[in-house]
Amino acid sequence: MDEARQRLEILVQAIEQGSPFDLDGVVGILHALVVAPATVAPPAWLDLVFPGGADTLGDPKSVVAALRQLHGEIAAAVDRGQIIGPAAHEVARSQSFAAGYLAGAKLVPAWREHARAWEHVAWAAFLCGEVASIAPATLRSLEKKGGADVGAYLREGLAGWILDARDDFHPRATLADVADAPAPRAARVGRNDPCPCGSGKKYKRCCIGGRDPAA
């Protein structure tokens, strides 16, 4: 058994022993933390996953290491434009994932401070039954788009909801941004530095001010 697999099994056992979330819920929490508009210190989200503290588990160091490894894997996947989550047809797993995502979002005050932040958790609130936390206009929009089965519509777009939050909270430079950026300024050449023209003379004896070095 490789080390990564072994760590995952340790984490699963610890979650079954001391977490109010199942593995899908924990994965949901970590996705919310990865795309959140502000960083949450590990002790806060460790307490969310294990309210009794990791010290109550059999091998706390291994459990925390496994949880951090999973966090890193999720961060890498999201950075590639992917998520590690349930398939659209997996209703119960999607509900667990959504409950974890919503709980993770609630750890970050900036979710509510951002102009459109809470809209990014509406899908999760709907899937895990916390419809009351969704703004009425947002709820009407989801119901209109989802039609007869809003849940299926939300599960189908699960990756998109998460990546939309990533892009909104952590915008990336586009090719247009790079093209419009000012060119870097050339380093200043001192009077006694070698002349940039390559003559081997000091700048003050060569091309400074555009003067003829023989003058």
C-alpha positions, 0 to 999 in steps of 0.5 A, spaced: 500 500 500 502 506 498 503 512 503 498 516 500 493 510 500 495 509 507 494 516 509 487 516 506 485 510 510 487 513 516 483 519 515 477 515 513 477 511 520 478 518 524 472 521 520 468 515 522 470 516 529 470 523 531 467 527 525 460 530 524 461 529 517 463 523 512 468 524 507 464 527 502 462 532 507 470 533 509 472 534 502 466 539 501 469 543 507 476 543 503 473 545 497 470 551 500 476 553 504 480 553 497 476 558 493 474 562 499 475 570 499 480 569 505 484 564 508 482 560 514 487 558 519 488 550 520 486 550 527 479 553 525 477 548 520 481 542 524 476 544 529 470 544 524 472 537 522 474 534 528 470 538 534 473 534 539 480 535 537 484 531 533 488 529 540 482 524 541 484 520 535 488 514 535 494 517 531 493 525 531 499 527 527 498 522 522 490 524 521 492 531 521 498 530 515 492 526 511 487 532 512 493 537 510 495 532 504 487 532 502 487 539 502 493 540 498 490 535 493 484 539 492 487 545 491 492 543 486 485 540 482 482 546 483 488 550 480 487 546 474 480 547 473 477 541 476 474 538 483 474 532 487 467 531 488 461 526 487 458 525 480 451 528 478 447 522 479 450 521 486 444 524 490 446 523 497 454 524 496 452 530 493 448 532 499 454 531 504 459 535 499 454 541 499 453 540 507 461 540 508 461 546 503 456 550 506 459 549 513 466 551 510 464 557 507 461 559 514 468 559 517 469 565 512 466 572 514 469 575 507 464 570 504 458 575 506 462 581 506 463 580 498 458 583 494 456 577 490 459 572 495 453 568 498 450 567 491 456 562 490 454 558 496 446 558 494 447 551 490 450 548 496 445 551 501 439 548 496 442 541 496 443 540 503 436 543 505 438 550 508 434 554 503 432 559 508 439 562 507 438 563 500 436 570 498 429 570 495 431 573 488 437 568 488 432 562 489 427 564 484 433 564 479 435 557 481 428 555 480 427 558 474 433 555 471 433 548 474 426 547 472 422 541 474 428 538 478 433 544 481 437 539 485 439 535 478 441 542 475 445 544 481 449 537 481 450 537 474 453 544 475 457 543 481 464 544 478 462 550 475 459 553 481 466 552 485 470 554 479 466 560 479 467 562 486 474 561 485 474 566 479 470 571 482 475 571 489 481 570 485 481 573 478 487 571 474 491 575 469 488 574 462 493 575 455 489 582 454 492 584 461 499 581 460 499 585 453 496 592 457 501 591 462 507 597 462 513 594 460 518 593 465 523 599 466 530 598 464 535 598 470 539 605 471 546 605 469 551 609 473 556 614 470 562 609 472 558 602 470 560 599 463 557 602 457 551 598 455 553 599 448 559 594 449 565 598 448 568 596 454 569 604 457 565 607 462 558 610 461 561 617 463 566 616 457 562 613 452 554 614 450 552 618 456 547 623 454 548 621 447 555 624 446 560 622 442 565 618 446 571 621 442 569 628 444 
